[in-house]
Amino acid sequence: MPSWWSQVRSRWAVFLHDIISIPIAWFGAYWLRFNLASIPSDIFIDALIMLPWVVVFQAAAFWWFGLYRGVWRFASIPDLSRIIKAILVGIMATLLAVFLVMRLQHLPRSVLPLYGMLLLLILGGSRFIYRWLKDKHALVSSEQKRVLVVGAGRAGDSLVRDLKRNGTEGYLPIIFVDDRPSKVGREIHGLRVVGSTNDIPRMVRQYAIDAIMIALPSANSKEMRRIVNICEATRKPVRTLPSMNDLVSGFVTVKSLRNISIDDLLGRDPVTLDWNKIKQAISNQIVLVSGGGGSIGSELCRQIIHCKPKKLVIFDNSEYHLFLLQQEFEKYTDVQLAFHLLDLCDTPAVWNMVQLHKPQVVFHAAAYKHVPMLEYQARQAVRNNILGTYGFAEIAVMSGVEKFVLVSTDKAVNPTNIMGASKRAAEMVCQYFNEKQKTQFITVRFGNVLGSRGSVVETFKKQLEQGKALTVTHPEVTRYFMTTQEASQLILQALSLGKGGELFVLDMGEPIKIRFMAEQMIRLSGKLGDDLKIVYTGLRPGEKLYEELFHRREELINTTHAKILKANARQINSKHFESIIFRLQQACAQCQEQDILQALQAIVPELSIADKTKISQINAEVV
């Protein structure tokens, strides 16, 4: 039978139920008025005469107040409120009609209040009894998993309510735990708050819990690590709600639940942004993003499009990644979008694209970033990261771009590898053009991004899926991490702060040991005990034990945003810089790898390629 017919049939059945309830309540009120004795015949006849008016007025009020838009299965306080309003309006209409026609003769004054209370009891009671029976039926399945809910706040309340409604989801909430003493001992939806998070192992045994659900979307990463460590000791499945940033609607349902991710444990406190300033910098502007198909580039595009630019232009050299982004952005019909498949080093194509769209704001995220691969391909690193940036910046200046934002990396500080040196030179390119032209060049430098393509997190995930040991280069190697969303949002904030020539450094918090990440990911995968294997392979060519966010000669200054610092950029000699760029262009054109390395070291003197001997000595102590 068609679903629409079932809905119509169900709605008319409810309406018929409510219509039948009206005479029951009407005569029940008379019966109560006369103390459950027989109703005098003359008054009973008048009651019969008035009944059609009561039914008509009351039925109209029911329909007007939308009693049939809701579903009995989910009857709640708003439904009760609509019932009360409809009954009151029906009584008032009946009272007015009886007064005008019969001057209220033979209508005992207590009948209408009693009628209203009885009708409310019948309509409200039937709906809530139906919901109670449905909820009870949903909770009796022996196949459901018994759930302990961590967090008795609003999120936990909403989660349990939805779990009880959706018995088919296979979960039966049993108890709460909460670290707030004021909550312990209380009941929420019939579930008792039995203790704090430290009591979880004991409560799991005592109540035969099958699964744990963490309903703490506002918890920071430190708190999440503590709670997850406690839950891991129970060897039970653990699921969590997303953070408040990710819960876009703010409405918590069973479908919001997901497995614990490394982001939950390594993520940072939510970033507070001045969205008004960001929107002022982007709204109604033509914005261009290079490398828009990459991890940072694509997230930048997602954040930018919510700021309502006049047009968003995206280019990338990966056909597949550009195709995925185009598919994702089909839903945004209120912003002009343009996608270009081209290479950053294809100067004529870049020039034509910029002339076609005339961007006012440029985000330059296109770059080669993999340290080991670029270590033996200096020409490609230099050609793309340095010369590509130089050509792109020059085109931006010639085309009158107002702001040009370079996405840089902490590997540009005291680089020991080709990739880091090329990004440091790219920073210098922006500094060079900012000193000579009207275009405002802004550089934003930050560390690693969690879950970006080719990152250590992705590598660990693949190794775990394949059942292999996790490979870490050194037990003491550390890196700075932030999420793609946080990095992209702070880049936009830096845009709103920049006036030209700034080198902004994002506050990355404390560095994290890669070994710790590996251990956490093994635990999250459920492969404990003998399965927990980490193999130390030794530092790779060009790799450092730890990264730095700023050079010793770059004095850091606070900005108006707590998470963004400003570094005083080191001065460069423009003529010397121009000559080195020319040398690099010539060396790349002739594929002279040795000349490229020499010119690279000339433009980035701190590049210490000779540290390969030192790396070998460190590895000898580990492997």
Number of C-alpha atoms within 10 A of each C-alpha: 5 6 8 9 10 10 12 10 12 14 17 12 12 17 17 12 14 20 16 12 17 24 19 14 23 23 19 17 24 25 17 16 17 13 10 11 10 11 17 10 9 10 15 17 13 14 19 15 11 17 17 13 17 23 20 16 20 24 19 14 22 23 13 12 18 13 21 16 10 13 16 18 16 15 17 15 9 10 20 18 13 16 20 20 14 24 23 17 17 22 20 15 18 22 17 12 17 17 13 10 9 12 12 14 11 13 19 13 10 12 19 20 13 20 24 20 14 19 24 20 13 17 19 19 13 15 20 17 14 15 19 16 12 18 18 14 12 20 21 11 14 9 10 17 18 20 24 26 27 26 23 28 16 12 21 25 19 17 26 28 17 16 23 21 20 18 19 13 15 15 22 26 24 18 24 32 25 23 16 13 10 9 20 17 14 13 14 17 11 11 18 17 25 18 21 18 20 15 14 25 17 12 20 21 11 9 13 14 21 19 21 24 23 27 26 23 20 16 17 17 18 14 14 21 17 13 17 21 14 16 23 17 10 19 14 15 16 21 19 22 25 22 17 14 13 11 13 9 8 12 11 22 17 18 11 14 17 14 15 20 16 18 15 20 19 21 18 18 13 14 15 12 15 12 14 11 15 21 19 14 19 23 19 14 18 20 26 26 25 26 26 29 27 21 20 23 23 23 19 24 22 17 14 21 22 13 19 18 21 16 21 22 22 24 24 23 18 15 13 12 18 22 14 12 18 16 10 11 15 9 9 11 8 11 17 14 19 14 17 17 16 18 18 25 18 12 15 11 15 21 17 12 18 20 14 9 15 17 23 19 24 23 25 22 23 25 22 18 18 14 19 15 14 21 20 15 13 22 24 17 26 28 22 20 26 27 24 21 26 22 19 23 26 16 19 24 21 15 16 15 22 16 24 25 26 26 23 23 23 24 29 29 20 21 25 23 25 32 29 29 28 31 30 25 24 27 26 23 25 26 24 22 19 20 14 10 13 15 25 23 30 26 28 25 27 25 22 20 20 22 19 15 13 11 13 19 20 14 14 20 17 13 14 16 9 9 11 14 17 22 19 20 20 23 17 13 19 19 18 22 22 21 18 20 19 18 26 22 21 26 28 25 21 27 28 18 19 18 13 21 19 24 28 29 26 23 17 18 12 11 15 16 17 21 21 14 19 23 15 18 22 22 17 19 14 14 14 14 9 6 13 15 16 17 15 17 15 22 22 16 21 22 22 19 15 14 21 19 21 23 16 10 10 14 13 17 12 12 13 8 16 12 18 22 22 22 20 17 19 12 9 13 8 16 10 11 17 14 13 19 21 13 17 25 19 14 20 19 11 11 14 14 16 12 17 23 19 15 20 23 18 14 23 20 12 15 23 16 16 10 16 17 11 10 18 14 13 15 17 11 9 13 12
